[in-house]
Amino acid sequence: MSDEEIAERLAGLPGWEQNGHTIERTFRHTYHECVHLAMYVAAKAREVGHRLTAKDFDLAHHIDAIATAHGAEPA
């Protein structure tokens, strides 16, 4: 993806940032809930596959939904 495409997609994902060839966002919750959340995110990442493509931005939307469902707060 071009830098312009990445920036455009990030505009629709508040809290997400590009870091090299990845996009990332930090959430805050209790230790045990973070471990649980990480397992759900890992399963979704494996399901959709990932490289910095449109799939990563779809995954970011899923991660936001998973985090919200688990009560995680953006850091």
N, C-alpha and C positions, 0 to 999 in steps of 0.2 A: 504494500500500500504506500502511496505517496504521503509525504508529510501533510499535505493539504487534506487528503482523505482522512488521515488519522485525526487531525485537528477538528475536522467537521464532525466526526463520530464522537470524539471526546466532548464536544459541546453538548451532546445529548446525554452525557453521563456525568452529572455533577459529582465531584469528589474524586474522580478518576484522573490519573496523570500518566503521561508517557515517561518511561524510564528506560532509555536505550531501545531495545527491541521488544519491550514488554509494556503493558499497561498495569497499573496497580492502584489499590485503594486500601486504606487501613481501617479496620473496625475494632471496637472495644467491647469486651464482655467479660464474664467470669472465665477463669481458666478452663473449667470443664465444658462450658458452652462453646468456647473457642475451639477446643479439640473436636467437639461434635460438629460444629460449623465447618471446620476444615475437612472432615470426612465427607460431608455433603458436597462441598465445593470440589473436592478431588474427584468424586464420582461424576459430577456434571462436566468437569474439564475432560475427563477420560471419554465421556460420551460424545462430546462435540469436537474433540481434538483441538489443538491450538498451535498457532504460530501467529505472528502479528498480521492477522487477516480479519475479514469481517466476522469470522467465527469468534474471535476474541472479544469483540464488542457485544455479540450476542451473549457470550458467556458472562461478560460483565453485568449485563442486565439480569441474568439468572442469579449471579452472586448477590447482587443488590436485593433481589426478592428473597433469597435464602437467608441472608443476614437479617433482613427485616422480620421475616417469619420467626427467627430465633431470638429476636429482641436485641440484636447487636446494634450499637450506635457507631456512627462514623467517628473516627478519631481526629 
